[in-house]
Structure formats: C-alpha cells, structure tokens
Amino acid sequence: MENLIYWSDNRTFYFCTVWSLFAFSFLLCSLPVWLSPESTSKGFRKAFASPSLLLLSFGLLLFSARWPGLFYPIGYNPDEDQLLAAARALTTDPIFFRSAETGSSGPANVYPLLLSTLFGKMPTLFTSRIIALAILWGSLAALYGTARQLFSELSARIAVFFVCSFFALTIHWDFLHYTSELTPSFLLSLGWFFGSLAASKNFSLHKKKLAACTAVAALSLVPFAKLQASLLSLLSALFIVGYTLFSFREPLPKKIVFLFCLILSGCAFPAGLIALFLWAGTGNYFFISYIQNALAYQSAGLGNTNAIEVFFRILQAPPPMQPTDFLFFFGSFCLLLLLCFPALFLFGKRWLLLSSPADYLKLTVSFFLLVTAFWTVVSPHRNYTHYLLFLPVPIGLMVAALISQFEKFPLRPLQKYGLFLASSAILFLPLLSHRFFVPNHWPGMAKAQSSNPPSKIASAILEADAGKNGRLCIWGYNPVYHTETGLLQATRLATSSALFNQNHLLPFFRKTYMEDLKKNSPSVFVDAVAPGQFLMMTERDVFGHEQLPELKGFVETNYSLFKEINGVRIYEKICN
C-alpha cells in the first residue's frame, strides 16, 4: 500500500482522480452484463451505454494518469528529441528528406508533430506528448470499433479497457513520450476498423466497398511511418482484400473493377509521396537513407538469435530500464490464454456446434495479426523496449476474440456476470498489482517547462550562437540540445551514428552529411562525444569528429573552440 500511495506522489487530487476514473470506466465496461432493454428505459441506456461515453472515460483516464509526464522538462529518450528536431526543421522546409530525416522512422511519424503549428505553437516536448495521447486515444477508439464489429460489445469493452489501463498506468520512460511506434499502430488499428466495417452485416454493399478501400489506404501509409511494420500492414491488407473479394456476391467483372479500386487505394498515397520526393529532388535520398538503410538496420542487430530470445532480451533489460509494467500486462494476457484454451477444449463439441466458419476466420485472423506484431517487435534483432508498443493493440484484439468465444454459449445473467468478473480478475489484478510493488517517480515532476532552465551546455550553445543564423550541428547522439536551445538542425541527420555504421551506405551518409554542413553553415558546431553523454557515442578516440578527416578540416577552417564543458566541445563560427 505504501508503494501505491507513493505512486500517486502523495497528491490527493491526482490519486483520487485517477482511481475514480478507473472505477468509472470499469463500471461502464460492465454495463452490457447487467443492463438489459427490459430492465431499463431507453433514455438511460442511451446515456450510459453510449460508446461515446465509454471512449470519453478512456480519454479522461489516459489524461488524468499521464498529465504530470507532459511537463517533464527533458526528453525521456533521445528518439523523442530527434523526432522533435526534425519537426522543427520541417517548419522552415516542409519537404521531408530535404530538411530532415529520422533514420528508421519515416515522414508519417514526424508530420503529426506539426499539428501544434495550426495553433501558432512550435513543436515542443509538451505538444508532442499531447499529440501522443491523442494518437493513443484514437488507437483505442479504432480498436473498440473493430472488436465491437467483429466480436461483441462486452468483449470489446473489456479488451479496450485492458489496453487503456496499460497505457494509462505505465511508468516506463520509453512508453511515456511520442515514439515512432504510435503513428503506425494508429494507422494499423484504423485500417482494421474500416476492414471490420467491410465485414459488417449492417452496411450496404456500396458502403462495405468504400470501407475496404479506406482500410487499404490507411494501411498503405504504415511503411511511411515505420518500415519495420510493413509486413503487418501488408498481411492486414491481404486479409481485407481476400475477405471482401470472396464474400461479396457479385459478377466477375464487378469484382475485377472492385479489385482495381482496392489496388488504386493502396497505391495512391505511396505513389503521391514518392512523386513528391522525386519532384523535390530527394528521391535518391529517400530510397537510400530510408529503404536501403532500414533493410541494413534489420539485418545488423543481435546476430543469429531467434525471435524468442530477442523478445526476452527486450523484457530482461537491466533496471530501471526493464519494462516491468509491460511484463505484468503481457503476463495477464498469457494467463488468459492458458485458461481459455483448456476451457474451450473442455467444451469443444458445444463450441464447435455454436461457432460458424466466420467465427473461426475472425479468431484465426486475430491470432495471425498478433503473431505478425510479435515478429515486428523482434525482426530488427535489437533490444529496444519501445518496440513493444506494437503489441498492445493486437493483444487487445486477441483478448476480445477469446472472451467472445464464451459468449456463444447460452449464458444466464449470473453466468454472464461470472464471465465478466473472471476475465476482469485475470486481466486487471496482475496489472494493478504492479502499482503495489513498483513506485512511480515521475508524477512529482509536474512543473512548467519554462521553470526548468537550459543546461550549462545548452546555455553555452545559445551564447555561442548569439542570434546569428540559428543553426546548430551536433556531432554525436545528443539531439536533446536541439530541444533545449530551440536551434534548427544544420544537417538532415540530427545524430551522427549513421556515419559509423559498418555497411555499404557509410560513404553515402558521410558525403551527404558534409554537403548539408557546407550548405547550411551552422553558427555553432558541437562535438558531444564525451563521457556522461548518451551511451551510444562517448569515446572521443573512436567517434570524435576528428575521425573524419574532411570534417576535421572543415571545423578547423571555419570554427574556433568557444568552450568545453565536461568533455563536450562547443565551436563557434569564425566571422569572415
């Protein structure tokens, strides 16, 4: 109990708000069990059983639990700063791959961060985390719609609340910010939602076709957010195309026309983006730095380790990096699996009689989507915990599929209530028990960003810039200085790790890096390769800018050492 109180940071308002909304959302999830048309008025059902009210409660729960983290004054992860630096660069030149690039993350991951500019605000840590919450809520809404269409109201509510609880109550630093997995997960869940509408019995054939085309269009954008999720989006699209073509009873010519429409929907956005990059003169950079680099990235990870070993390496990260909250979340799901399959086997004959081929198909598709999502996490062969964010939505869909199998049996009201309580206990008790054993350290950090002064290094950088051209080049892996100073990146790469990757793309990245540096001529050059900086690049004799003779000569000719702080060297441009 002491840890639970500490998790709330002893703030009574925060503690009461979070758990009151949790209890209210749990109550709304239970409505399909005890709320029947015969026992209540139509107005009461419309008010309290409304999907809008349920989704609103999920949104409020997410916000109330995570609002302190919105004000955390520094980036949770260098990736957060890197995406933010790219978004700020796009405010001056909106063509991705010409003004910025973000490694294995594509343009569809960065453009959402520009939503803040619609309100006259530059992208900041605060606005990016607000956008992250909005995308999370959108994923939950799409998941709810999918599970509701494919399975049942009760199973959809339980499954989505399970996923929402994980995102609301998580305390792992890698799950609290805008990550490169959020947008592709949203696009996937959106595609699944429209795909479920295409399989609905409540829509006309014309609306089903429109929904299928929209689903394929949404899924076609996933590779432009994260190429890592391409297989998952492709498999999802193939399921939707295959089901609609075989289930729609139409003459062959009409099916051919419909297939052409689906192909056109799937090619429209990718073709438009590629045409834009070619028109802007960045087509070659796109194919090399994004496509080829992503393929090289996939093949150079933990070596010849198998998928299970990679997955457990991610889960067994050393404290405090270990995602213990995901362990409890995943453990709850595994416990449900272990209990559901023996129960279905026990009542196998009755279950087979009560199930239709469509039910088997839905269950199978949910399972294959989950397996593919698991492969998406482990395929890069790297133990980065934020890759786990590809799993919660597919896990939620599988949870809905499993619980709905038991609703096929003719259950009395008391039995239905027992099913709800049993599934809730299996899913939520392990997840909630995590709060009793693991303290949360970040709610107490709820302070305005303006109250946190820039670091000594950031202050020195701003002093060196002194209102010149506002361009900054950071050599190393510390895009945090872009966030702290607000200075625009001078090279398309906000970090220099790609210039040391031992693959065939090394000459390309070194060449384009120097071209960007000479073109933009930043007012400040920072060599952030030093002890105590981000662990990826700290050894000066291995990663210092002197290791590249052309860069060394450029810095010596055009810059002078302004200040050195804890090994970080800050150079100011020599005025000619």
N, C-alpha and C positions, 0 to 999 in steps of 0.2 A: 504493500500500500504506500510505503514511503516513496518508492520509485514512481508510482503513478502520480502522486502529488508533485514530486519534483519534475515530472514530465510536463506538468502544467505550469512550471516555474512559479508556483505559489500565487498565481494570479487568479483570483476567484472568478472574475468575469470570463477570462479565457477558458478556465476549466469548466465552468457551468455552461457556457455557450456551446463548446464542442460536444460535450456529452449529452446535452439536451437535444441538440440537432441529431446526434447519433440515435438517440432513443426515438425521436420523432420519425426519422427515416425508417428505422426498424418497424415502427408501428404501421407506417404506410405500406411497407413490404408485406405485412401480414394481412392487409385488407382483403385480398382475394380468398383468404381462408374462412373468415368469419362474416364477411359482408356479402349477403345474397340479395337478389332483387326482391325476394318475397318478404324479407325481414326489414328492409329499409326503404325509405322514399327515394324517388328518382332524383330529387334535388340533392339529397345527402350524398348519394353515390356519385353524382356528377361532380360534387365539390371535393370529396375526399378520395375518391378512387381515380381521380383525373391523372393521366400520365404527366401532365404539365406540373402539377403539384409535386409529384414524386421527383421529377427532374430538377425542379426548383430546390427541393430539400437537399438533393445531392450536391447541387452547386453551392448552396449555403454551407453545407458541411465541409466541402473542399476549401472554401474560402476561410471559414472560421478557424479551421485547424491549421491552415498554412499561411495565414496573413503575416505572422511575425517574420517568416522567412523571406517575405517580399522586400523587407527593408535591410536585409543582411548587407553590409556595406561593401563587401568584396565578392568576387566570383567564387562560386562553390567549386568550379572546375575550370581549368584553362580553356576547355571547349566552349564554355559559356562566354568567356571574354573574346574568343576567336570569332564566334558567330556574331557577337555584338559589334566587333570591329569591322567585320565585313558589311554588316547592315549600315553602319555609319558611312562607309566608303560608297555604298550604293546611293546615298543621298546626294552625292556630287556627280556620279556617273551611274545610271541605273542599269547598265549592261553588265550582267554577271560574267565572270571570266575576263572582263576587260578592266574592271576596277578592283575586283576581289575574287578570291576563291577560298574554299574551306576544306580542302582535302577530300576525304571520303563523304562529306556532306555536300549535297547538291543545291542548286539555286532555290528549289521549292522549300528548303529549310530556312533560308535567310530572308526571302521576301516577306513572309508574315511578320517579321520584326519591324517592318516599315509601317505597320498599321498605326503606330504612335504618331507618325508624321501627319496623318489625317487630322490630328488634334493639335498640330503645331508643336509637337514634342519630338526631340531627337531620341533615337533608341537608347535606353539606359537599362541597367540591371533591373530596376523596378518595373519598367514597361515590359521587358522581355518575360519576366516572371508572371505578370498579369496575363500576357498572351499565352503563356504556357498553361495557366489554369483554365483559360477559355478553351484551348485546344483539348485539354483533358476532359473538360465537361462535354465538349462536342463528341469526343470518342465514346464517352459513357452514354450519351443520348443515342448515338447511332447503334451502339451495342444493344441497348434496351429495345430499340425498334426492331433490330434483327432478331433477337431472341423472342420477342413478342410475336413476330410474324411466323417464325419457324416452329416455335415450341408452344409456350403457354404464358399467360400473364404472371402466374405465381413464380414459375421458374425464371422468367426474365427479371422480375424484381429482386429475387434472392441473389441471382448471379451478378447483376449490375451493382447491387449494394455491396457485395463481397469485394468487387474490384474497386469501387469507390472508397471503401473503408481502407484498403491498402494504400491508395494514393493520398487519402486524407491524413492517415495516421503514420505514414512513413517518416523516418527520421534520418535516413541515409542521405548524405550530402549529394550523392550522384543522382538522386531522384527528385531533388527539390528545385531544380532550375530548368531553363529552356534547353532541352537536349535535342540532338539530331534524330532521336527515335520518336519524338512526339508527333511531328507532322506526318511521317509515313504511316504511323499507327492510326492516326485520324483518317487519312485517305483510305487505308485498308478497311477500317470499320465503316466508313461512308460507302465504299464500294459494296461491302457485304450487306449493308442496309438496303440499298437500291436493288441489289441482287435478290434479297428476300422479298421485296415488293414484286419483283418479276415472277416469283414463285407463288404469290398470294392468290387465293381463290376469290378475293373480294374486289378484284380490279378487272376492267375490260382488257381485251387483248391488246388494244392500242396503247393503253397505259402501261401494261406489262412490258411491251417492246420499248417504250420510252424509258422505263425504269432500268431495263437491261443495258440500253445504250449509255445511260448516265453512269451506271455502275462501272462499265468498262472504261469510260472516260476518266472517272476518278482513279481507278486502279492504274491507268496508264501514266499518271503523274508520280506514282510512288518511286520509280527509278530515278526521277529527277530530284527527289528528296534524299534518298539513301539507296544507292545501287545495291547495297547489301540485301535489301528486302525485295529485289526483283523477282526471285523465284516464288516468293509468297504471293506477290501481286499477280504474276503470270498464272500460277495454279488457281488462284481465286477467279481470274477472268475466264480460264478454261472451263471451270465448273459452271459458271454462269452461262457462258455461250453454249456449252454442251446441253445443259438442262433446258434452256429456252428453245433450242432448235429441235430437241427430241420431244418436248412436252407440248409445244404449240401445234395444234392440229390445223395445218394449212397445206395447200397445194405446194409442190416442189418449187415452182417459180417464185412464189411469195417467200418461201424460206430462203432461197438464194438471195433475194433482194434484202431480206432481213439480215442475213449473214454479212452482206456487203455493208449495211448500215453499222453493224457491230464493229467490223474492221475499220470503217471510217472513223467511228467514235474512239476507237483505241489508238488510232494513228494521228488524229487531229492535233492534240496538244503536243505530243513529242515532235511531230513534223513542224509545227509552228515555232517551238522553242529552238530546234536545230536550225531552222531557216533564219531565225533572229540572230543566232550566234554566227552563222555564216555571213549574214549581211553586215554584222558589226565587226567582221574580221577576226573573230575569236573561235571559229570553228575548229581549227587545228589545235588550239589550246584546250578546248573542250574535250576533244577525242583523246588527247594525250594525257592531260592532267586529271581528268575525271574518269574516263572509261578505262584507259590503259593503266593508270595509276591505281584505280580501285581493284582491277584484276591482279596487279602485282601485290597490292596490300593483302588480298585474300590469301595469296599463296605463301606469304612470308610471315608466319605467326609463331606458334609454339612448336612448329615442326610436324612430325608424323604422329601426333597424338590423336586418339579417336575422339568422337564427339562427346561421349560421356565424361571422359577425362577432362576435356576442355571445360565442360559445364561445371564440374565440381571444382576445378581450379578457380573459376569465377566466384563460386559460392564460398570457397575457403580462403578468401583474401585475408591478410593479417588485420587484426583490429587496429584502429577503428574503421578501417575500410571495408570490413566484412559486412555484406548486406543481410544482417540478421533479420530485419523485418521481412525481406523477401523470402528468407528461409522459412519463417513461420507461415507466410502466405502460401508458398509452394507446398509446405508440409500439410496445410489444411486441405489443399486440392488433392494431394496424393492420398490422404486419409479418406476423402470422399470416394476416390477411385477404388481403393482397397475394399471399401464396404459396399459400394454399388454393384460391382460386377458379381461378387458371390450372391448377393441378394437377387439380382436378375437371373442368375443361373439357377437359383433355388426355385424361382417361379418361371422357369424358362418356357414351359409349354404354354402357360397362360399368356405370358408376354408375347410369344410368337403369334398366338392367335389374335391378340388385341392390336398388334402392330401391322402396318401396311408397308409395301415397298418404299413409299415416300418417307416413312419414318426411319427405315434402315439407311436410306440415302442421306438424310439430314444428319444422322448420328455419325455415319462414315465420313461425310464431308467435314464435320466439326473436328473429328479426330485427325484427319489428314492436314487440316489447316493448323492444328496445334503442333503436330509433328514438324511441319514445314517452318513454323515460327521458331520451334526449338532449333532447327537447323540454321535458321537465320542468325540466331544468337551465337552459335558455335562455329559457323563457317569461316569467319576471319581468323580462327585459331589464335584469339587474343583474349586475355582475361580482364576485359573492361566491364565493370559492373553495370554501366548504363545500357549495355546491350540487352540486359534482362527486361528492359521496358518494352521489348517486342512481345513479351509473353502474357501480361495481364489480360489484355482484351481477348486473345484466343482462349485463354484459360476460362474467362467468364463465359464465353460461348459454349465451351465444353461442359461447364457446370450446369448451364441451362439445359443442355441436351440430356445430361444424366438425370437431373431431377425430373424432367418432363416424362421420362420413361415410366416412373412410378405413378404418374397421374393418369396413365392409361387404364390402370386397374380401377374398378368401381369402388371408390372410397367413400365411406361415411364421413360426415363432418368431423367427427372426433379423430378418425384415422388421417384425414387430410391435415388436421391441425398437428397431429403427431409427426407427419412427414415434414411439415414446416419447422417444427421445433427441433427435430433430429438433424435435418440438413443445416439449420442455423447453428446448432451446437457444434457440429463437425467443422463448419467453415469459420465461425467467428470466435469461438473460445480460444483456439490456438493463436489466432491473430491478435486478439485482445490481450492474451496473457503476455505477449511481448512487451506491452506497456508496463507490466508489473515488474519486469526484470531488467529492462534497458532504459536508463534515463535519457531524456531528451535535452540536449544542451542549447538548442537554438531559439526557443521562444523568447528567452530573455534578451536576445539581440535585436529586439524591435526598436530600432532607433532610425531617425531620418538619415538618409544618405548624406545630406548636407552637413550633418553634425560630425561626420567622420572625415577628418582632414586627409588629404592625399599623403601617401608615404613620403619619406625623405627622398627616395629615388624619383618618385613622380614630381615632387616639388622641384627637384634639381632639373628634371627634364623640361618643365614649364619655364624655369628660369633661363635655360639654355635656348629655348625656342624664342622667348621674349617677343611674342607677337609677330614672328616672321611669316613663314608660309604655312605653318600649322601642320606640317607633315613630319611623321616620325617613322623611322625604321628600327625595328627591334630584332637584333640578331640573337637567336636562342629560342626558348619556348616560354615566353612570358607576355602573351597578349594582354595581361592584366594592366600593363602600363598604358595601353591604348584606352582602356576603360577609365583608369584613374585620371589621365590627363585630358581625355576627350580629343586628342590629336588624331588625325586621319593616318591610316597606314600608307606608307610610300610604295610598298610592293604588294602584288596581288596575294602573296602568301604572308599571313600575319606572323608565322613562325618559320624557322629555317630548318626544321627537321628533315624535310624532303630533300634538302641538298646534301644529306649524308646517307640516304637510303641506298644500299648497295644493290642496284638493279640497273637495267638498261636506260631508265629515264633520268638518271643522275645528270648527264650533260645537258639535257633539255631544261631541267629546273635551274641549274646554275646559270645557264645562258639567259633565260627569261628573267631571273632574279636580278641579274646585273643590268639588263635592259630597263627594267622598271626603276631601278635605283638611279640610273643615269637620267632617265626621262623625268622623274618627279623631283629629283634633287632635294631630299628632305632636309629640313633645317637642323634636325637632331638625329644622330645615329647612336644607338645604344647597343653595346655588346653585353647582353645579360647572361652570358655563360659564366657562372660563378657559383661557388659553394653556397648552399642555402636557397638557391633558386629552384625552379621546378626540376624534379629529379631526372627528367629525361636528358637534359643537357646542362651539365655542371662542370665538366672538366675542360679547362681552357686549352690545354695542350692537345686535346682531341677535337673539340668543337669550336674553339675560338675563331674569330673572323680571320685571324692570320693564317689559318689552314687553307684558305683560298687565296692564292697569290694575286689574282685580279682584284678581288675585294680588298685585300690588304693595301694594294697600291692606290685604289680609289679612295679609301679612307685617309691614307697618309697625305694624299694630294689635296683633298677637299675639306678635311676636317682637322680640328685640333681638340685635344683632350680637355674637356671642361671640368670634369670632376669624376672621382672614383669613390663609390660607396659600397662597402662590403664586397668588393670584387667586381661590382657592376660598373663598367666604364661608359661614361656619357660624353659623347663628342658633339661639339657644335660646329656648324658650317663656317668655313672661313669666308669672310666677306671680300670679294674681289674688287 
